[in-house]
Amino acid sequence: MLSRYTQRNLTWIDLVHPSTAEVKQLMDEFHLDPLIADELLAPSFKPKVERRGDAIYVILHFPAPRVTGQRPEQEIDFVIGKDFLITTRYDHIDPLHAFAKAFEVQAVLGRGHAVHGGHLFAALTHDIYQSLINECDTLRHKLGAIEDRIFNGNERSMVIALSDIGRVIHDFRQALLPHREMLNSLEPAAVRMFDQGFSYWVREVIGSYERVTDTLEHLRDALHELRDTNDSLLNTKQNEIMTTFTVLSFIFFPLSFIAGLFGMNTLHNPFVGHQYDFWIVLGIMATVAVGCFAYFKAKNWL
C-alpha cells in the first residue's frame, strides 16, 4: 500500500508491504538506484546507512510490542532525498500514523518548517524515539505497581511479572543497540548531501536516541533492584517455612517415639494395664510437646 503526503515542495511516501509495481513507480519518479529498489521489496535483518546517487538509504529496526511467533522488532527503511522522503515498513507502526496526521495538518495550515527530506527524517525519527520514551514510562508505572505488590506479600506471583518486564527491556535494548553507529554514520553523508547546518538535526536525533537508552538503563537498574528485593523476601519466607517445619518435626519426633515405646508388645510395660494408662501416656506426650514448644518459642524459632 502506498500513501503520499505533500507539503510545499516536499513529498513523503509511506509504503506498507510494497509491491513490485509500487517500487518500480517510485524508482522511475525519484530516480532511485535499482539496488535500493530491490531492497525495499523485502525486510532486511541488518541495519544500514549508505548513499547511492542522490539519495541516502537507511535501515533501522525499532522495538515493537512482543507478539507470539513474531520478532520483537519493526523495520523501517528510509530513502532520504533532497525533496522527498520514502519510508517502507512491513508492520503497523503507530508513530508513523500520528506523524502522517500532523504532516497533513501542517500542510493545510502552511506551517511546515521542513526544507528537504533530511528534515522530515529527523522529525519522524524524533517522534518514534519519543513514542519509545512513552513506552518506557508505561514500564516504569508497571514496575511501581509490582513494587507495591511485592511488599504486600505477593512475591511469588511477581517473579513472572518481573521476568516479563525484563524481557521487554532486553528486547528494547537489543533493537536499539546499532542505532548509535548508524546515526553517527549518517551525519557525514547527510552533511555532504544537504549542508553543514544539517549536522545539528542529526545531533538532535542522536540526543533523542540517547534519552531512550538512558531511560532503559534506569529501568534496568530499577528492575534489578526489585528482582533482588523480591528474591530476598522469597528466600526469607521460604526459610521461615522451613524453620517452622523443622521445629514441628522436632516436636512430633519425641511424641512418635513415646507412642512407639508404649506400643511395644512386651510383658512388662510401664503404665500399660493401669486404670488410667491412656491418660498417663497422653499426659506424658502433652508435657513433652508443651516443653518443646516453650523451648523453641524462647529461642524465637517459632
C-alpha positions in Angstrom: 0.0 0.0 0.0 1.3 3.4 -0.9 0.4 6.7 0.8 1.5 10.0 -0.5 1.8 13.2 1.5 2.9 16.6 0.2 4.0 19.8 2.0 5.1 22.7 -0.2 7.8 21.2 -2.4 8.4 18.1 -0.2 6.9 14.7 -0.7 6.6 11.9 1.8 5.8 8.4 0.5 4.8 5.8 3.1 5.0 2.2 1.8 3.5 -0.7 3.7 4.3 -4.2 2.3 5.3 -2.6 -1.1 4.5 -4.4 -4.3 6.9 -4.6 -7.2 4.8 -2.2 -9.3 4.8 0.4 -6.5 8.6 0.2 -6.0 9.1 0.4 -9.8 6.8 3.5 -9.9 8.9 5.2 -7.2 12.2 4.2 -8.8 11.1 6.0 -12.0 9.6 9.0 -10.3 12.5 9.7 -7.9 15.4 8.2 -9.9 16.3 5.6 -7.2 19.2 3.3 -7.6 18.0 -0.2 -8.6 19.8 -1.7 -5.6 17.7 0.4 -3.3 14.5 -0.5 -5.1 15.3 -4.2 -4.8 15.9 -4.0 -1.0 12.6 -2.2 -0.4 10.7 -5.3 -1.6 11.7 -7.4 1.4 12.7 -7.0 5.1 16.4 -6.8 6.0 17.8 -8.2 9.2 20.7 -5.8 9.4 20.8 -2.0 9.8 22.4 0.0 7.1 23.4 3.5 6.1 24.7 4.2 2.6 24.4 6.9 -0.1 23.5 5.8 -3.6 23.2 8.6 -6.2 21.2 11.5 -4.9 19.6 9.5 -2.0 20.7 8.1 1.4 19.4 4.7 2.2 18.9 4.0 6.0 17.6 0.8 7.6 16.7 0.9 11.3 15.0 -1.6 13.5 12.8 -0.3 16.3 11.4 -2.1 19.3 7.9 -3.4 19.0 5.3 -5.0 21.3 6.1 -8.7 21.5 3.7 -10.9 19.6 3.8 -14.6 19.8 5.6 -16.0 16.7 7.0 -12.6 15.6 10.3 -10.8 16.1 10.2 -8.1 18.8 11.4 -5.6 16.2 9.8 -3.5 13.5 11.9 -2.4 10.5 11.7 0.9 8.8 13.6 1.7 5.6 14.2 5.4 4.9 15.2 6.7 1.5 16.2 10.4 2.1 16.3 12.7 -0.9 16.6 16.5 -1.3 12.9 17.0 -1.9 11.4 13.7 -0.7 11.4 11.0 2.0 10.3 7.4 1.4 9.6 5.1 4.3 9.0 1.4 3.9 7.6 -0.8 6.6 6.2 -4.2 7.0 4.1 -3.8 10.1 1.6 -1.4 11.7 3.6 1.4 13.4 1.6 3.9 15.4 4.1 6.8 15.4 4.0 6.9 11.6 0.2 7.3 11.7 0.5 10.1 14.2 3.2 11.8 12.1 1.1 11.5 9.0 -1.8 13.3 10.6 0.4 16.1 11.9 2.1 16.3 8.5 -1.3 16.8 6.8 -2.4 19.4 9.3 0.8 21.4 8.8 0.4 21.2 5.0 -3.2 22.6 5.3 -2.1 25.4 7.6 1.1 26.1 5.7 3.1 25.7 8.9 5.6 23.1 7.8 9.2 24.0 8.6 10.9 21.2 6.7 13.1 22.3 3.8 14.4 18.9 2.5 13.9 15.2 3.1 16.6 15.2 5.8 14.4 17.4 8.0 11.5 15.0 7.5 13.7 12.1 8.5 14.9 14.0 11.6 11.3 14.9 12.7 9.9 11.4 12.1 12.7 9.6 13.9 12.4 12.1 16.8 8.7 11.2 17.1 9.5 7.5 17.0 12.0 7.8 19.8 9.5 9.9 21.8 7.0 7.1 21.5 9.6 4.7 22.9 10.1 7.0 25.9 6.3 6.9 26.4 6.6 3.1 26.3 9.3 3.3 28.9 7.1 5.4 31.1 4.5 2.7 30.9 7.1 0.2 32.0 8.0 2.4 34.9 4.4 2.5 36.1 4.3 -1.3 35.9 7.4 -1.6 38.0 5.9 0.8 40.5 2.7 -1.4 40.7 4.9 -4.5 41.0 6.9 -2.9 43.9 3.6 -2.3 45.8 2.5 -5.9 45.3 5.9 -7.2 46.3 5.6 -5.5 49.7 2.0 -6.6 50.1 3.1 -10.3 50.2 2.8 -11.3 46.5 6.4 -12.1 46.0 5.8 -15.5 44.3 3.4 -14.2 41.7 5.7 -11.2 40.9 8.5 -13.5 39.7 6.8 -13.9 36.4 5.8 -10.3 36.1 9.4 -9.1 36.7 10.6 -11.6 34.1 8.1 -10.3 31.5 9.3 -6.7 32.0 12.9 -7.8 32.0 12.3 -9.5 28.6 10.7 -6.3 27.2 13.6 -4.1 28.4 16.1 -6.6 26.9 14.3 -6.6 23.6 14.3 -2.8 23.5 18.0 -2.5 24.3 18.9 -5.1 21.7 16.8 -3.5 19.0 18.3 0.0 19.7 21.9 -1.1 20.1 23.0 -0.5 16.5 21.3 2.9 16.2 24.2 5.0 17.6 26.6 3.6 15.0 24.0 4.1 12.2 23.2 7.7 13.2 26.9 8.6 13.5 27.5 7.1 10.0 24.5 9.1 8.7 25.9 12.5 9.8 28.8 12.9 7.3 26.8 11.6 4.4 23.8 13.8 5.2 26.0 16.9 5.6 27.6 16.4 2.2 24.1 16.0 0.6 22.5 18.9 2.3 24.6 21.4 4.2 26.7 21.7 7.3 23.8 23.0 9.3 22.1 19.6 9.0 24.6 18.3 11.5 22.5 20.0 14.2 19.4 18.0 13.2 21.3 14.7 13.2 22.6 15.6 16.7 19.1 16.2 17.8 18.1 12.7 16.6 21.1 11.2 18.4 20.0 13.1 21.5 16.5 11.7 21.3 18.0 8.2 20.9 20.3 8.7 24.0 17.3 9.8 26.1 15.6 6.5 25.2 18.8 4.4 26.1 19.3 6.3 29.3 15.7 5.7 30.3 16.1 2.0 29.5 19.3 1.8 31.7 17.4 3.4 34.6 14.6 0.9 34.1 17.0 -2.0 34.0 18.7 -0.8 37.3 15.2 -0.5 38.9 14.3 -4.0 37.7 17.5 -5.5 39.1 16.8 -3.8 42.5 13.2 -5.1 42.6 14.3 -8.5 41.5 16.9 -8.7 44.2 14.4 -7.5 46.8 11.8 -9.9 45.6 14.3 -12.8 45.8 15.4 -11.8 49.3 11.8 -11.7 50.5 11.1 -15.0 48.9 14.1 -16.6 50.5 13.2 -15.2 53.8 9.7 -16.5 53.6 10.9 -19.9 52.4 13.4 -20.0 55.3 10.6 -19.2 57.8 8.5 -22.0 56.3 11.4 -24.5 56.5 12.2 -23.4 60.1 8.5 -24.0 61.1 8.5 -27.4 59.5 11.8 -28.3 61.2 10.5 -27.2 64.6 7.3 -29.2 64.1 9.3 -32.2 63.2 11.4 -31.8 66.4 8.2 -31.5 68.4 6.4 -34.5 66.9 9.5 -36.8 66.8 9.6 -37.4 70.6 5.8 -37.9 70.6 6.2 -40.5 67.9 9.0 -42.1 69.9 6.8 -42.2 73.1 3.9 -43.6 71.2 6.1 -46.3 69.7 7.7 -47.0 73.0 4.5 -47.7 74.9 3.0 -49.5 71.9 5.7 -52.2 72.1 4.3 -55.7 72.7 6.2 -56.6 75.9 5.1 -58.4 79.0 6.1 -55.6 81.4 5.4 -52.2 80.0 5.1 -49.2 82.4 1.6 -47.9 82.9 0.1 -50.3 80.4 -2.7 -52.1 82.1 -3.1 -49.4 84.7 -6.7 -48.0 85.2 -5.6 -44.6 83.7 -2.8 -45.8 81.4 -4.1 -44.0 78.3 -4.4 -40.7 80.1 -1.0 -41.1 81.8 0.7 -41.7 78.4 -1.2 -38.8 76.9 -0.2 -36.6 79.7 3.5 -37.5 79.2 3.2 -36.7 75.5 1.4 -33.4 76.2 4.1 -32.4 78.7 6.9 -33.2 76.2 5.1 -31.3 73.4 4.5 -28.2 75.6 8.1 -28.3 76.8 9.5 -28.5 73.3 7.1 -25.7 72.1 8.1 -23.5 75.0 11.8 -24.1 74.3 11.6 -23.2 70.6 9.4 -20.2 71.4 12.1 -19.0 73.9 14.7 -19.3 71.1 12.4 -17.3 68.7 12.3 -20.2 66.3 8.5 -20.0 66.2 
